[in-house]
Amino acid sequence: MVEVFNFYATLFFYLAIGFPLVGGTLLYMGFQLAKVPDFTFVRCWKIYLAGLCYGYLAIMAIVLLLQQSMPVFQTVLFYAIPMVAIPILGRDYSKRTISVEMVTILVANSIMLALAFTAPYFLSAPSEKGRLTPVESTAPRQIKTDSKSEIQKSTNHRGTQGTEKKDTEKKDSEKN
């Protein structure tokens, strides 16, 4: 149950806070560089969040209606819907404003897709990534045995035979 909650909390954080924050920041910085007035950081973040939410809703609706995943079509929608929604939500239709918005959408959404594809690698267990697992302790282990035959077969931590086995071999050779 905790894993499910953590998954949805992480998903919500990235989709509703993290990604729009990246896009809103890039949009705000783009407007500052292009000297487009009247765009505060909060307004840029809200515009970008709304554009992404429209995209998320359209993608989820299409997947639910068609009941199959179409990754290429979903990726196209992930870029196309914000390219339509963000200029409309910005309400400034000058060439500079629209060009900044388009470049920002391309860059920010590409960053988001790159993070989405590399996240499973970074979130996987260390042994799944090809890393070495910790080596077991090399300290000698205590061997608990019930019979004398098991003691004879045992070896110590250096790979040599135990003294009990040597003693029984000597006794066997003396008898012969």
C-alpha positions in Angstrom: 0.0 0.0 0.0 2.8 2.4 0.8 4.5 1.7 -2.5 1.3 2.6 -4.4 1.0 5.9 -2.4 4.7 6.7 -3.0 4.2 6.0 -6.8 1.2 8.3 -7.1 2.8 11.0 -4.9 5.9 11.0 -7.0 3.8 11.0 -10.2 1.8 13.9 -8.9 4.9 15.8 -7.9 6.5 15.4 -11.3 3.4 16.0 -13.5 1.8 18.8 -11.5 4.7 20.6 -9.8 8.1 19.6 -11.2 7.5 19.6 -14.9 5.4 22.8 -15.0 8.0 24.5 -12.8 10.7 23.6 -15.3 8.5 24.8 -18.3 7.3 27.9 -16.5 10.9 28.9 -15.5 12.1 28.4 -19.1 9.1 30.4 -20.4 9.7 33.2 -17.9 13.4 33.3 -18.8 12.5 33.3 -22.5 10.2 36.2 -22.1 12.9 38.1 -20.1 15.4 37.5 -22.9 13.0 38.5 -25.6 11.9 41.6 -23.6 8.3 40.7 -23.6 6.5 42.7 -20.9 3.7 41.7 -18.5 4.7 38.1 -17.9 5.5 37.4 -14.3 6.9 34.1 -13.2 3.7 33.0 -11.5 1.7 33.8 -14.7 4.2 31.8 -16.8 4.0 28.8 -14.4 0.2 28.9 -14.5 0.1 29.1 -18.2 2.5 26.2 -18.6 0.7 24.1 -16.0 -2.6 24.6 -17.7 -1.1 23.8 -21.2 0.4 20.6 -19.8 -2.9 19.6 -18.0 -4.8 20.0 -21.2 -2.3 17.7 -22.9 -2.4 15.2 -20.1 -6.3 15.1 -20.2 -6.3 14.6 -24.0 -3.8 11.8 -23.8 -5.6 10.0 -21.0 -9.0 10.4 -22.8 -7.6 8.9 -26.0 -6.0 6.0 -24.2 -9.2 5.3 -22.3 -11.4 5.5 -25.3 -9.2 3.4 -27.6 -8.0 1.1 -24.8 -4.5 0.8 -26.2 -1.3 2.7 -25.8 0.1 4.5 -28.8 3.4 6.0 -27.7 4.2 7.9 -30.9 0.7 9.5 -31.0 0.9 10.4 -27.3 4.3 12.0 -27.8 2.9 14.1 -30.7 0.0 15.2 -28.5 2.3 16.0 -25.6 4.0 18.6 -27.9 1.0 19.7 -30.0 -1.6 20.4 -27.4 0.6 22.8 -25.3 1.7 24.5 -28.6 -2.0 25.4 -29.1 -3.1 26.0 -25.5 -0.2 28.1 -24.2 -0.4 30.9 -26.8 -4.1 31.0 -26.3 -3.7 31.2 -22.5 -1.0 33.8 -22.8 -3.3 36.1 -24.8 -0.4 37.8 -26.5 -0.2 36.9 -30.2 2.9 38.8 -31.2 5.5 37.0 -33.2 8.1 37.3 -30.4 5.8 35.9 -27.8 4.7 33.0 -29.9 8.2 32.1 -31.0 9.4 32.2 -27.3 6.5 29.9 -26.4 7.1 27.4 -29.2 10.9 27.2 -28.4 10.1 26.8 -24.7 7.6 24.1 -25.3 10.0 22.1 -27.5 12.9 22.4 -25.0 10.9 21.9 -21.8 8.9 19.0 -23.1 12.1 17.4 -24.5 13.7 17.7 -21.0 10.6 16.1 -19.5 10.6 13.2 -21.9 14.3 12.6 -21.3 13.7 12.6 -17.6 10.7 10.2 -18.0 12.8 7.7 -20.0 15.8 7.8 -17.7 13.9 7.8 -14.4 13.4 4.0 -14.4 17.1 3.5 -14.7 17.9 5.8 -11.7 15.0 4.5 -9.6 15.9 0.8 -10.1 17.7 -1.2 -7.5 21.5 -1.1 -7.6 21.9 -4.8 -8.5 19.7 -4.3 -11.6 22.0 -1.7 -13.0 25.0 -4.0 -13.1 26.6 -2.8 -9.9 28.3 -5.3 -7.8 26.4 -6.6 -4.8 28.1 -6.5 -1.4 30.5 -9.4 -0.7 29.7 -11.6 2.2 31.9 -11.6 5.2 35.2 -13.6 4.9 35.4 -14.3 8.6 35.5 -18.0 9.4 32.1 -19.5 10.1 31.3 -21.8 13.0 30.3 -25.2 11.7 27.7 -27.0 13.8 27.6 -30.7 13.1 25.8 -33.6 14.6 27.9 -36.5 13.5 31.6 -37.3 13.2 31.3 -38.0 9.5 30.2 -34.4 8.9 33.2 -33.2 10.8 35.5 -35.3 8.7 34.1 -33.7 5.5 34.4 -30.1 6.7 37.1 -27.7 5.7 38.3 -24.6 7.4 38.2 -21.1 5.9 41.6 -21.5 4.2 40.4 -24.5 2.1 42.6 -27.1 4.0 41.2 -30.1 5.6 40.1 -30.1 9.2 42.3 -31.7 11.8 39.6 -34.2 12.7 39.8 -35.7 9.2 43.6 -35.9 9.3 43.5 -37.6 12.7 41.0 -40.2 11.4 43.1 -40.8 8.2 46.2 -41.4 10.4 44.3 -43.9 12.5 43.0 -45.7 9.4 46.5 -45.9 7.9 47.9 -47.3 11.2 45.3 -50.0 11.2 46.3 -51.1 7.7 
